[in-house]
Amino acid sequence: MNIHEAKTHFSKLLRRVAGGEEIVIARAGRPVARLVPIERVGGVRPFGEYAGKIRWTGDFDQSLPDAVLREFEDRET
């Protein structure tokens, strides 16, 4: 499909791609791009999937030690 046609029918192309089709777009008869569907990763996580697997300590919201903060902030002193 040429660029002009792709611009003219872009929303239709997106519907086709969403249906699993791959579209090649060409300029002067030479392929320059592909429209491909995005692969969905994972899906819906079940509620309570991590129940009992995560433990919070009483100091989870305490400030980090200065040496650790320096590493995160890339400070010298």
mmCIF file of the N, C-alpha and C atoms, coordinates in Angstrom:
data_MODEL
# 
_entry.id   MODEL 
# 
loop_
_atom_site.group_PDB 
_atom_site.id 
_atom_site.type_symbol 
_atom_site.label_atom_id 
_atom_site.label_alt_id 
_atom_site.label_comp_id 
_atom_site.label_asym_id 
_atom_site.label_entity_id 
_atom_site.label_seq_id 
_atom_site.pdbx_PDB_ins_code 
_atom_site.Cartn_x 
_atom_site.Cartn_y 
_atom_site.Cartn_z 
_atom_site.occupancy 
_atom_site.B_iso_or_equiv 
_atom_site.pdbx_formal_charge 
_atom_site.auth_seq_id 
_atom_site.auth_comp_id 
_atom_site.auth_asym_id 
_atom_site.auth_atom_id 
_atom_site.pdbx_PDB_model_num 
ATOM 1   N N  . MET A 1 1  ? 0.850  -1.164  0.000  1.00 0.00 ? 1  MET A N  1 
ATOM 2   C CA . MET A 1 1  ? 0.000  0.000   0.000  1.00 0.00 ? 1  MET A CA 1 
ATOM 3   C C  . MET A 1 1  ? 0.900  1.232   0.000  1.00 0.00 ? 1  MET A C  1 
ATOM 4   N N  . ASN A 1 2  ? 0.562  2.212   -0.820 1.00 0.00 ? 2  ASN A N  1 
ATOM 5   C CA . ASN A 1 2  ? 1.399  3.405   -0.866 1.00 0.00 ? 2  ASN A CA 1 
ATOM 6   C C  . ASN A 1 2  ? 1.033  4.374   0.260  1.00 0.00 ? 2  ASN A C  1 
ATOM 7   N N  . ILE A 1 3  ? 1.910  5.334   0.491  1.00 0.00 ? 3  ILE A N  1 
ATOM 8   C CA . ILE A 1 3  ? 1.754  6.273   1.616  1.00 0.00 ? 3  ILE A CA 1 
ATOM 9   C C  . ILE A 1 3  ? 0.464  7.078   1.481  1.00 0.00 ? 3  ILE A C  1 
ATOM 10  N N  . HIS A 1 4  ? 0.161  7.577   0.300  1.00 0.00 ? 4  HIS A N  1 
ATOM 11  C CA . HIS A 1 4  ? -1.057 8.377   0.120  1.00 0.00 ? 4  HIS A CA 1 
ATOM 12  C C  . HIS A 1 4  ? -2.300 7.561   0.490  1.00 0.00 ? 4  HIS A C  1 
ATOM 13  N N  . GLU A 1 5  ? -2.371 6.343   0.007  1.00 0.00 ? 5  GLU A N  1 
ATOM 14  C CA . GLU A 1 5  ? -3.509 5.470   0.310  1.00 0.00 ? 5  GLU A CA 1 
ATOM 15  C C  . GLU A 1 5  ? -3.585 5.170   1.808  1.00 0.00 ? 5  GLU A C  1 
ATOM 16  N N  . ALA A 1 6  ? -2.423 4.948   2.435  1.00 0.00 ? 6  ALA A N  1 
ATOM 17  C CA . ALA A 1 6  ? -2.387 4.669   3.876  1.00 0.00 ? 6  ALA A CA 1 
ATOM 18  C C  . ALA A 1 6  ? -2.897 5.870   4.666  1.00 0.00 ? 6  ALA A C  1 
ATOM 19  N N  . LYS A 1 7  ? -2.500 7.084   4.282  1.00 0.00 ? 7  LYS A N  1 
ATOM 20  C CA . LYS A 1 7  ? -2.970 8.291   4.980  1.00 0.00 ? 7  LYS A CA 1 
ATOM 21  C C  . LYS A 1 7  ? -4.475 8.458   4.801  1.00 0.00 ? 7  LYS A C  1 
ATOM 22  N N  . THR A 1 8  ? -4.959 8.184   3.613  1.00 0.00 ? 8  THR A N  1 
ATOM 23  C CA . THR A 1 8  ? -6.376 8.353   3.311  1.00 0.00 ? 8  THR A CA 1 
ATOM 24  C C  . THR A 1 8  ? -7.246 7.370   4.091  1.00 0.00 ? 8  THR A C  1 
ATOM 25  N N  . HIS A 1 9  ? -6.748 6.151   4.289  1.00 0.00 ? 9  HIS A N  1 
ATOM 26  C CA . HIS A 1 9  ? -7.542 5.082   4.904  1.00 0.00 ? 9  HIS A CA 1 
ATOM 27  C C  . HIS A 1 9  ? -6.951 4.602   6.229  1.00 0.00 ? 9  HIS A C  1 
ATOM 28  N N  . PHE A 1 10 ? -6.308 5.509   6.949  1.00 0.00 ? 10 PHE A N  1 
ATOM 29  C CA . PHE A 1 10 ? -5.573 5.106   8.158  1.00 0.00 ? 10 PHE A CA 1 
ATOM 30  C C  . PHE A 1 10 ? -6.463 4.404   9.193  1.00 0.00 ? 10 PHE A C  1 
ATOM 31  N N  . SER A 1 11 ? -7.651 4.931   9.466  1.00 0.00 ? 11 SER A N  1 
ATOM 32  C CA . SER A 1 11 ? -8.505 4.307   10.486 1.00 0.00 ? 11 SER A CA 1 
ATOM 33  C C  . SER A 1 11 ? -8.932 2.902   10.058 1.00 0.00 ? 11 SER A C  1 
ATOM 34  N N  . LYS A 1 12 ? -9.187 2.711   8.764  1.00 0.00 ? 12 LYS A N  1 
ATOM 35  C CA . LYS A 1 12 ? -9.531 1.366   8.271  1.00 0.00 ? 12 LYS A CA 1 
ATOM 36  C C  . LYS A 1 12 ? -8.339 0.426   8.429  1.00 0.00 ? 12 LYS A C  1 
ATOM 37  N N  . LEU A 1 13 ? -7.148 0.939   8.164  1.00 0.00 ? 13 LEU A N  1 
ATOM 38  C CA . LEU A 1 13 ? -5.944 0.115   8.313  1.00 0.00 ? 13 LEU A CA 1 
ATOM 39  C C  . LEU A 1 13 ? -5.765 -0.317  9.766  1.00 0.00 ? 13 LEU A C  1 
ATOM 40  N N  . LEU A 1 14 ? -6.016 0.604   10.680 1.00 0.00 ? 14 LEU A N  1 
ATOM 41  C CA . LEU A 1 14 ? -5.881 0.257   12.097 1.00 0.00 ? 14 LEU A CA 1 
ATOM 42  C C  . LEU A 1 14 ? -6.861 -0.833  12.494 1.00 0.00 ? 14 LEU A C  1 
ATOM 43  N N  . ARG A 1 15 ? -8.072 -0.805  11.960 1.00 0.00 ? 15 ARG A N  1 
ATOM 44  C CA . ARG A 1 15 ? -9.033 -1.882  12.255 1.00 0.00 ? 15 ARG A CA 1 
ATOM 45  C C  . ARG A 1 15 ? -8.520 -3.213  11.723 1.00 0.00 ? 15 ARG A C  1 
ATOM 46  N N  . ARG A 1 16 ? -7.953 -3.196  10.527 1.00 0.00 ? 16 ARG A N  1 
ATOM 47  C CA . ARG A 1 16 ? -7.415 -4.442  9.953  1.00 0.00 ? 16 ARG A CA 1 
ATOM 48  C C  . ARG A 1 16 ? -6.252 -4.962  10.783 1.00 0.00 ? 16 ARG A C  1 
ATOM 49  N N  . VAL A 1 17 ? -5.384 -4.051  11.212 1.00 0.00 ? 17 VAL A N  1 
ATOM 50  C CA . VAL A 1 17 ? -4.233 -4.454  12.035 1.00 0.00 ? 17 VAL A CA 1 
ATOM 51  C C  . VAL A 1 17 ? -4.713 -4.992  13.378 1.00 0.00 ? 17 VAL A C  1 
ATOM 52  N N  . ALA A 1 18 ? -5.714 -4.337  13.963 1.00 0.00 ? 18 ALA A N  1 
ATOM 53  C CA . ALA A 1 18 ? -6.263 -4.810  15.235 1.00 0.00 ? 18 ALA A CA 1 
ATOM 54  C C  . ALA A 1 18 ? -6.839 -6.217  15.086 1.00 0.00 ? 18 ALA A C  1 
ATOM 55  N N  . GLY A 1 19 ? -7.264 -6.564  13.876 1.00 0.00 ? 19 GLY A N  1 
ATOM 56  C CA . GLY A 1 19 ? -7.780 -7.902  13.607 1.00 0.00 ? 19 GLY A CA 1 
ATOM 57  C C  . GLY A 1 19 ? -6.683 -8.922  13.333 1.00 0.00 ? 19 GLY A C  1 
ATOM 58  N N  . GLY A 1 20 ? -5.427 -8.495  13.429 1.00 0.00 ? 20 GLY A N  1 
ATOM 59  C CA . GLY A 1 20 ? -4.316 -9.432  13.279 1.00 0.00 ? 20 GLY A CA 1 
ATOM 60  C C  . GLY A 1 20 ? -3.548 -9.313  11.984 1.00 0.00 ? 20 GLY A C  1 
ATOM 61  N N  . GLU A 1 21 ? -3.998 -8.479  11.078 1.00 0.00 ? 21 GLU A N  1 
ATOM 62  C CA . GLU A 1 21 ? -3.331 -8.339  9.782  1.00 0.00 ? 21 GLU A CA 1 
ATOM 63  C C  . GLU A 1 21 ? -2.094 -7.457  9.891  1.00 0.00 ? 21 GLU A C  1 
ATOM 64  N N  . GLU A 1 22 ? -1.120 -7.718  9.054  1.00 0.00 ? 22 GLU A N  1 
ATOM 65  C CA . GLU A 1 22 ? 0.081  -6.886  8.961  1.00 0.00 ? 22 GLU A CA 1 
ATOM 66  C C  . GLU A 1 22 ? 0.005  -6.107  7.659  1.00 0.00 ? 22 GLU A C  1 
ATOM 67  N N  . ILE A 1 23 ? 0.266  -4.801  7.709  1.00 0.00 ? 23 ILE A N  1 
ATOM 68  C CA . ILE A 1 23 ? 0.175  -3.934  6.531  1.00 0.00 ? 23 ILE A CA 1 
ATOM 69  C C  . ILE A 1 23 ? 1.560  -3.373  6.228  1.00 0.00 ? 23 ILE A C  1 
ATOM 70  N N  . VAL A 1 24 ? 1.987  -3.490  4.979  1.00 0.00 ? 24 VAL A N  1 
ATOM 71  C CA . VAL A 1 24 ? 3.262  -2.917  4.537  1.00 0.00 ? 24 VAL A CA 1 
ATOM 72  C C  . VAL A 1 24 ? 2.957  -1.630  3.778  1.00 0.00 ? 24 VAL A C  1 
ATOM 73  N N  . ILE A 1 25 ? 3.651  -0.562  4.139  1.00 0.00 ? 25 ILE A N  1 
ATOM 74  C CA . ILE A 1 25 ? 3.472  0.734   3.488  1.00 0.00 ? 25 ILE A CA 1 
ATOM 75  C C  . ILE A 1 25 ? 4.717  1.022   2.652  1.00 0.00 ? 25 ILE A C  1 
ATOM 76  N N  . ALA A 1 26 ? 4.469  1.468   1.422  1.00 0.00 ? 26 ALA A N  1 
ATOM 77  C CA . ALA A 1 26 ? 5.575  1.675   0.488  1.00 0.00 ? 26 ALA A CA 1 
ATOM 78  C C  . ALA A 1 26 ? 5.618  3.121   -0.006 1.00 0.00 ? 26 ALA A C  1 
ATOM 79  N N  . ARG A 1 27 ? 6.829  3.535   -0.369 1.00 0.00 ? 27 ARG A N  1 
ATOM 80  C CA . ARG A 1 27 ? 7.052  4.835   -1.021 1.00 0.00 ? 27 ARG A CA 1 
ATOM 81  C C  . ARG A 1 27 ? 7.704  4.518   -2.363 1.00 0.00 ? 27 ARG A C  1 
ATOM 82  N N  . ALA A 1 28 ? 7.067  4.957   -3.427 1.00 0.00 ? 28 ALA A N  1 
ATOM 83  C CA . ALA A 1 28 ? 7.557  4.701   -4.789 1.00 0.00 ? 28 ALA A CA 1 
ATOM 84  C C  . ALA A 1 28 ? 7.775  3.209   -5.020 1.00 0.00 ? 28 ALA A C  1 
ATOM 85  N N  . GLY A 1 29 ? 6.860  2.406   -4.463 1.00 0.00 ? 29 GLY A N  1 
ATOM 86  C CA . GLY A 1 29 ? 6.925  0.961   -4.675 1.00 0.00 ? 29 GLY A CA 1 
ATOM 87  C C  . GLY A 1 29 ? 7.915  0.219   -3.794 1.00 0.00 ? 29 GLY A C  1 
ATOM 88  N N  . ARG A 1 30 ? 8.611  0.932   -2.917 1.00 0.00 ? 30 ARG A N  1 
ATOM 89  C CA . ARG A 1 30 ? 9.593  0.283   -2.035 1.00 0.00 ? 30 ARG A CA 1 
ATOM 90  C C  . ARG A 1 30 ? 9.064  0.287   -0.598 1.00 0.00 ? 30 ARG A C  1 
ATOM 91  N N  . PRO A 1 31 ? 9.021  -0.860  0.044  1.00 0.00 ? 31 PRO A N  1 
ATOM 92  C CA . PRO A 1 31 ? 8.514  -0.917  1.425  1.00 0.00 ? 31 PRO A CA 1 
ATOM 93  C C  . PRO A 1 31 ? 9.351  -0.053  2.364  1.00 0.00 ? 31 PRO A C  1 
ATOM 94  N N  . VAL A 1 32 ? 8.656  0.746   3.198  1.00 0.00 ? 32 VAL A N  1 
ATOM 95  C CA . VAL A 1 32 ? 9.350  1.597   4.156  1.00 0.00 ? 32 VAL A CA 1 
ATOM 96  C C  . VAL A 1 32 ? 8.871  1.379   5.598  1.00 0.00 ? 32 VAL A C  1 
ATOM 97  N N  . ALA A 1 33 ? 7.698  0.765   5.778  1.00 0.00 ? 33 ALA A N  1 
ATOM 98  C CA . ALA A 1 33 ? 7.175  0.584   7.137  1.00 0.00 ? 33 ALA A CA 1 
ATOM 99  C C  . ALA A 1 33 ? 6.184  -0.570  7.166  1.00 0.00 ? 33 ALA A C  1 
ATOM 100 N N  . ARG A 1 34 ? 5.997  -1.103  8.384  1.00 0.00 ? 34 ARG A N  1 
ATOM 101 C CA . ARG A 1 34 ? 4.993  -2.145  8.607  1.00 0.00 ? 34 ARG A CA 1 
ATOM 102 C C  . ARG A 1 34 ? 4.102  -1.725  9.760  1.00 0.00 ? 34 ARG A C  1 
ATOM 103 N N  . LEU A 1 35 ? 2.815  -1.874  9.600  1.00 0.00 ? 35 LEU A N  1 
ATOM 104 C CA . LEU A 1 35 ? 1.875  -1.720  10.708 1.00 0.00 ? 35 LEU A CA 1 
ATOM 105 C C  . LEU A 1 35 ? 1.562  -3.134  11.184 1.00 0.00 ? 35 LEU A C  1 
ATOM 106 N N  . VAL A 1 36 ? 1.860  -3.385  12.434 1.00 0.00 ? 36 VAL A N  1 
ATOM 107 C CA . VAL A 1 36 ? 1.624  -4.724  12.986 1.00 0.00 ? 36 VAL A CA 1 
ATOM 108 C C  . VAL A 1 36 ? 0.862  -4.606  14.299 1.00 0.00 ? 36 VAL A C  1 
ATOM 109 N N  . PRO A 1 37 ? 0.077  -5.619  14.636 1.00 0.00 ? 37 PRO A N  1 
ATOM 110 C CA . PRO A 1 37 ? -0.632 -5.566  15.912 1.00 0.00 ? 37 PRO A CA 1 
ATOM 111 C C  . PRO A 1 37 ? 0.337  -5.646  17.086 1.00 0.00 ? 37 PRO A C  1 
ATOM 112 N N  . ILE A 1 38 ? -0.034 -4.983  18.171 1.00 0.00 ? 38 ILE A N  1 
ATOM 113 C CA . ILE A 1 38 ? 0.761  -5.057  19.393 1.00 0.00 ? 38 ILE A CA 1 
ATOM 114 C C  . ILE A 1 38 ? 0.402  -6.347  20.111 1.00 0.00 ? 38 ILE A C  1 
ATOM 115 N N  . GLU A 1 39 ? 1.426  -7.077  20.523 1.00 0.00 ? 39 GLU A N  1 
ATOM 116 C CA . GLU A 1 39 ? 1.181  -8.312  21.255 1.00 0.00 ? 39 GLU A CA 1 
ATOM 117 C C  . GLU A 1 39 ? 0.797  -7.975  22.686 1.00 0.00 ? 39 GLU A C  1 
ATOM 118 N N  . ARG A 1 40 ? -0.312 -8.483  23.099 1.00 0.00 ? 40 ARG A N  1 
ATOM 119 C CA . ARG A 1 40 ? -0.767 -8.270  24.474 1.00 0.00 ? 40 ARG A CA 1 
ATOM 120 C C  . ARG A 1 40 ? 0.001  -9.215  25.387 1.00 0.00 ? 40 ARG A C  1 
ATOM 121 N N  . VAL A 1 41 ? 0.530  -8.659  26.459 1.00 0.00 ? 41 VAL A N  1 
ATOM 122 C CA . VAL A 1 41 ? 1.305  -9.458  27.409 1.00 0.00 ? 41 VAL A CA 1 
ATOM 123 C C  . VAL A 1 41 ? 0.465  -9.669  28.663 1.00 0.00 ? 41 VAL A C  1 
ATOM 124 N N  . GLY A 1 42 ? 0.441  -10.885 29.132 1.00 0.00 ? 42 GLY A N  1 
ATOM 125 C CA . GLY A 1 42 ? -0.217 -11.167 30.400 1.00 0.00 ? 42 GLY A CA 1 
ATOM 126 C C  . GLY A 1 42 ? -1.714 -11.257 30.302 1.00 0.00 ? 42 GLY A C  1 
ATOM 127 N N  . GLY A 1 43 ? -2.366 -10.205 30.675 1.00 0.00 ? 43 GLY A N  1 
ATOM 128 C CA . GLY A 1 43 ? -3.816 -10.208 30.741 1.00 0.00 ? 43 GLY A CA 1 
ATOM 129 C C  . GLY A 1 43 ? -4.243 -9.681  32.092 1.00 0.00 ? 43 GLY A C  1 
ATOM 130 N N  . VAL A 1 44 ? -5.439 -10.010 32.472 1.00 0.00 ? 44 VAL A N  1 
ATOM 131 C CA . VAL A 1 44 ? -5.969 -9.543  33.744 1.00 0.00 ? 44 VAL A CA 1 
ATOM 132 C C  . VAL A 1 44 ? -5.419 -10.422 34.865 1.00 0.00 ? 44 VAL A C  1 
ATOM 133 N N  . ARG A 1 45 ? -4.876 -9.769  35.873 1.00 0.00 ? 45 ARG A N  1 
ATOM 134 C CA . ARG A 1 45 ? -4.369 -10.516 37.024 1.00 0.00 ? 45 ARG A CA 1 
ATOM 135 C C  . ARG A 1 45 ? -5.529 -10.824 37.963 1.00 0.00 ? 45 ARG A C  1 
ATOM 136 N N  . PRO A 1 46 ? -5.586 -12.038 38.442 1.00 0.00 ? 46 PRO A N  1 
ATOM 137 C CA . PRO A 1 46 ? -6.674 -12.376 39.364 1.00 0.00 ? 46 PRO A CA 1 
ATOM 138 C C  . PRO A 1 46 ? -6.537 -11.637 40.686 1.00 0.00 ? 46 PRO A C  1 
ATOM 139 N N  . PHE A 1 47 ? -7.675 -11.195 41.229 1.00 0.00 ? 47 PHE A N  1 
ATOM 140 C CA . PHE A 1 47 ? -7.682 -10.506 42.508 1.00 0.00 ? 47 PHE A CA 1 
ATOM 141 C C  . PHE A 1 47 ? -7.128 -11.443 43.570 1.00 0.00 ? 47 PHE A C  1 
ATOM 142 N N  . GLY A 1 48 ? -6.228 -10.941 44.403 1.00 0.00 ? 48 GLY A N  1 
ATOM 143 C CA . GLY A 1 48 ? -5.665 -11.734 45.493 1.00 0.00 ? 48 GLY A CA 1 
ATOM 144 C C  . GLY A 1 48 ? -4.550 -12.670 45.074 1.00 0.00 ? 48 GLY A C  1 
ATOM 145 N N  . GLU A 1 49 ? -4.024 -12.493 43.883 1.00 0.00 ? 49 GLU A N  1 
ATOM 146 C CA . GLU A 1 49 ? -2.985 -13.386 43.363 1.00 0.00 ? 49 GLU A CA 1 
ATOM 147 C C  . GLU A 1 49 ? -1.757 -13.441 44.278 1.00 0.00 ? 49 GLU A C  1 
ATOM 148 N N  . TYR A 1 50 ? -1.444 -12.332 44.925 1.00 0.00 ? 50 TYR A N  1 
ATOM 149 C CA . TYR A 1 50 ? -0.249 -12.281 45.768 1.00 0.00 ? 50 TYR A CA 1 
ATOM 150 C C  . TYR A 1 50 ? -0.577 -12.324 47.258 1.00 0.00 ? 50 TYR A C  1 
ATOM 151 N N  . ALA A 1 51 ? -1.792 -12.692 47.596 1.00 0.00 ? 51 ALA A N  1 
ATOM 152 C CA . ALA A 1 51 ? -2.188 -12.766 49.012 1.00 0.00 ? 51 ALA A CA 1 
ATOM 153 C C  . ALA A 1 51 ? -1.259 -13.723 49.760 1.00 0.00 ? 51 ALA A C  1 
ATOM 154 N N  . GLY A 1 52 ? -0.723 -13.225 50.858 1.00 0.00 ? 52 GLY A N  1 
ATOM 155 C CA . GLY A 1 52 ? 0.169  -14.044 51.674 1.00 0.00 ? 52 GLY A CA 1 
ATOM 156 C C  . GLY A 1 52 ? 1.596  -14.121 51.168 1.00 0.00 ? 52 GLY A C  1 
ATOM 157 N N  . LYS A 1 53 ? 1.886  -13.510 50.031 1.00 0.00 ? 53 LYS A N  1 
ATOM 158 C CA . LYS A 1 53 ? 3.228  -13.577 49.447 1.00 0.00 ? 53 LYS A CA 1 
ATOM 159 C C  . LYS A 1 53 ? 4.028  -12.300 49.669 1.00 0.00 ? 53 LYS A C  1 
ATOM 160 N N  . ILE A 1 54 ? 3.362  -11.233 50.096 1.00 0.00 ? 54 ILE A N  1 
ATOM 161 C CA . ILE A 1 54 ? 4.031  -9.954  50.313 1.00 0.00 ? 54 ILE A CA 1 
ATOM 162 C C  . ILE A 1 54 ? 3.968  -9.628  51.794 1.00 0.00 ? 54 ILE A C  1 
ATOM 163 N N  . ARG A 1 55 ? 5.114  -9.206  52.324 1.00 0.00 ? 55 ARG A N  1 
ATOM 164 C CA . ARG A 1 55 ? 5.189  -8.891  53.750 1.00 0.00 ? 55 ARG A CA 1 
ATOM 165 C C  . ARG A 1 55 ? 5.669  -7.455  53.909 1.00 0.00 ? 55 ARG A C  1 
ATOM 166 N N  . TRP A 1 56 ? 4.912  -6.669  54.674 1.00 0.00 ? 56 TRP A N  1 
ATOM 167 C CA . TRP A 1 56 ? 5.292  -5.295  54.971 1.00 0.00 ? 56 TRP A CA 1 
ATOM 168 C C  . TRP A 1 56 ? 5.927  -5.250  56.352 1.00 0.00 ? 56 TRP A C  1 
ATOM 169 N N  . THR A 1 57 ? 7.014  -4.518  56.456 1.00 0.00 ? 57 THR A N  1 
ATOM 170 C CA . THR A 1 57 ? 7.625  -4.334  57.769 1.00 0.00 ? 57 THR A CA 1 
ATOM 171 C C  . THR A 1 57 ? 7.151  -3.004  58.340 1.00 0.00 ? 57 THR A C  1 
ATOM 172 N N  . GLY A 1 58 ? 7.307  -2.831  59.629 1.00 0.00 ? 58 GLY A N  1 
ATOM 173 C CA . GLY A 1 58 ? 6.844  -1.612  60.276 1.00 0.00 ? 58 GLY A CA 1 
ATOM 174 C C  . GLY A 1 58 ? 7.578  -0.362  59.824 1.00 0.00 ? 58 GLY A C  1 
ATOM 175 N N  . ASP A 1 59 ? 8.769  -0.506  59.247 1.00 0.00 ? 59 ASP A N  1 
ATOM 176 C CA . ASP A 1 59 ? 9.556  0.662   58.849 1.00 0.00 ? 59 ASP A CA 1 
ATOM 177 C C  . ASP A 1 59 ? 9.625  0.841   57.326 1.00 0.00 ? 59 ASP A C  1 
ATOM 178 N N  . PHE A 1 60 ? 8.655  0.302   56.603 1.00 0.00 ? 60 PHE A N  1 
ATOM 179 C CA . PHE A 1 60 ? 8.727  0.342   55.145 1.00 0.00 ? 60 PHE A CA 1 
ATOM 180 C C  . PHE A 1 60 ? 8.746  1.763   54.578 1.00 0.00 ? 60 PHE A C  1 
ATOM 181 N N  . ASP A 1 61 ? 8.237  2.749   55.335 1.00 0.00 ? 61 ASP A N  1 
ATOM 182 C CA . ASP A 1 61 ? 8.195  4.115   54.821 1.00 0.00 ? 61 ASP A CA 1 
ATOM 183 C C  . ASP A 1 61 ? 9.260  5.025   55.442 1.00 0.00 ? 61 ASP A C  1 
ATOM 184 N N  . GLN A 1 62 ? 10.223 4.447   56.111 1.00 0.00 ? 62 GLN A N  1 
ATOM 185 C CA . GLN A 1 62 ? 11.302 5.230   56.704 1.00 0.00 ? 62 GLN A CA 1 
ATOM 186 C C  . GLN A 1 62 ? 12.262 5.701   55.608 1.00 0.00 ? 62 GLN A C  1 
ATOM 187 N N  . SER A 1 63 ? 12.929 6.813   55.859 1.00 0.00 ? 63 SER A N  1 
ATOM 188 C CA . SER A 1 63 ? 13.907 7.328   54.903 1.00 0.00 ? 63 SER A CA 1 
ATOM 189 C C  . SER A 1 63 ? 15.061 6.349   54.750 1.00 0.00 ? 63 SER A C  1 
ATOM 190 N N  . LEU A 1 64 ? 15.622 6.331   53.562 1.00 0.00 ? 64 LEU A N  1 
ATOM 191 C CA . LEU A 1 64 ? 16.783 5.484   53.311 1.00 0.00 ? 64 LEU A CA 1 
ATOM 192 C C  . LEU A 1 64 ? 18.021 6.128   53.925 1.00 0.00 ? 64 LEU A C  1 
ATOM 193 N N  . PRO A 1 65 ? 19.020 5.309   54.247 1.00 0.00 ? 65 PRO A N  1 
ATOM 194 C CA . PRO A 1 65 ? 20.277 5.868   54.755 1.00 0.00 ? 65 PRO A CA 1 
ATOM 195 C C  . PRO A 1 65 ? 20.904 6.808   53.715 1.00 0.00 ? 65 PRO A C  1 
ATOM 196 N N  . ASP A 1 66 ? 21.656 7.818   54.191 1.00 0.00 ? 66 ASP A N  1 
ATOM 197 C CA . ASP A 1 66 ? 22.268 8.806   53.295 1.00 0.00 ? 66 ASP A CA 1 
ATOM 198 C C  . ASP A 1 66 ? 23.120 8.174   52.213 1.00 0.00 ? 66 ASP A C  1 
ATOM 199 N N  . ALA A 1 67 ? 23.869 7.125   52.538 1.00 0.00 ? 67 ALA A N  1 
ATOM 200 C CA . ALA A 1 67 ? 24.730 6.483   51.540 1.00 0.00 ? 67 ALA A CA 1 
ATOM 201 C C  . ALA A 1 67 ? 23.891 5.902   50.399 1.00 0.00 ? 67 ALA A C  1 
ATOM 202 N N  . VAL A 1 68 ? 22.757 5.334   50.706 1.00 0.00 ? 68 VAL A N  1 
ATOM 203 C CA . VAL A 1 68 ? 21.883 4.763   49.674 1.00 0.00 ? 68 VAL A CA 1 
ATOM 204 C C  . VAL A 1 68 ? 21.242 5.887   48.856 1.00 0.00 ? 68 VAL A C  1 
ATOM 205 N N  . LEU A 1 69 ? 20.791 6.953   49.518 1.00 0.00 ? 69 LEU A N  1 
ATOM 206 C CA . LEU A 1 69 ? 20.213 8.088   48.798 1.00 0.00 ? 69 LEU A CA 1 
ATOM 207 C C  . LEU A 1 69 ? 21.207 8.695   47.823 1.00 0.00 ? 69 LEU A C  1 
ATOM 208 N N  . ARG A 1 70 ? 22.470 8.794   48.236 1.00 0.00 ? 70 ARG A N  1 
ATOM 209 C CA . ARG A 1 70 ? 23.502 9.349   47.341 1.00 0.00 ? 70 ARG A CA 1 
ATOM 210 C C  . ARG A 1 70 ? 23.618 8.502   46.072 1.00 0.00 ? 70 ARG A C  1 
ATOM 211 N N  . GLU A 1 71 ? 23.510 7.194   46.214 1.00 0.00 ? 71 GLU A N  1 
ATOM 212 C CA . GLU A 1 71 ? 23.591 6.321   45.038 1.00 0.00 ? 71 GLU A CA 1 
ATOM 213 C C  . GLU A 1 71 ? 22.427 6.582   44.086 1.00 0.00 ? 71 GLU A C  1 
ATOM 214 N N  . PHE A 1 72 ? 21.229 6.746   44.635 1.00 0.00 ? 72 PHE A N  1 
ATOM 215 C CA . PHE A 1 72 ? 20.060 7.018   43.795 1.00 0.00 ? 72 PHE A CA 1 
ATOM 216 C C  . PHE A 1 72 ? 20.139 8.386   43.149 1.00 0.00 ? 72 PHE A C  1 
ATOM 217 N N  . GLU A 1 73 ? 20.622 9.374   43.885 1.00 0.00 ? 73 GLU A N  1 
ATOM 218 C CA . GLU A 1 73 ? 20.664 10.733  43.390 1.00 0.00 ? 73 GLU A CA 1 
ATOM 219 C C  . GLU A 1 73 ? 21.952 11.072  42.691 1.00 0.00 ? 73 GLU A C  1 
ATOM 220 N N  . ASP A 1 74 ? 22.882 10.127  42.658 1.00 0.00 ? 74 ASP A N  1 
ATOM 221 C CA . ASP A 1 74 ? 24.163 10.312  41.990 1.00 0.00 ? 74 ASP A CA 1 
ATOM 222 C C  . ASP A 1 74 ? 24.919 11.518  42.546 1.00 0.00 ? 74 ASP A C  1 
ATOM 223 N N  . ARG A 1 75 ? 24.888 11.667  43.870 1.00 0.00 ? 75 ARG A N  1 
ATOM 224 C CA . ARG A 1 75 ? 25.609 12.754  44.517 1.00 0.00 ? 75 ARG A CA 1 
ATOM 225 C C  . ARG A 1 75 ? 26.978 12.261  44.966 1.00 0.00 ? 75 ARG A C  1 
ATOM 226 N N  . GLU A 1 76 ? 27.934 13.147  44.971 1.00 0.00 ? 76 GLU A N  1 
ATOM 227 C CA . GLU A 1 76 ? 29.280 12.790  45.396 1.00 0.00 ? 76 GLU A CA 1 
ATOM 228 C C  . GLU A 1 76 ? 29.400 12.816  46.916 1.00 0.00 ? 76 GLU A C  1 
ATOM 229 N N  . THR A 1 77 ? 28.817 13.802  47.587 1.00 0.00 ? 77 THR A N  1 
ATOM 230 C CA . THR A 1 77 ? 28.930 13.913  49.059 1.00 0.00 ? 77 THR A CA 1 
ATOM 231 C C  . THR A 1 77 ? 27.589 14.086  49.678 1.00 0.00 ? 77 THR A C  1 
# 
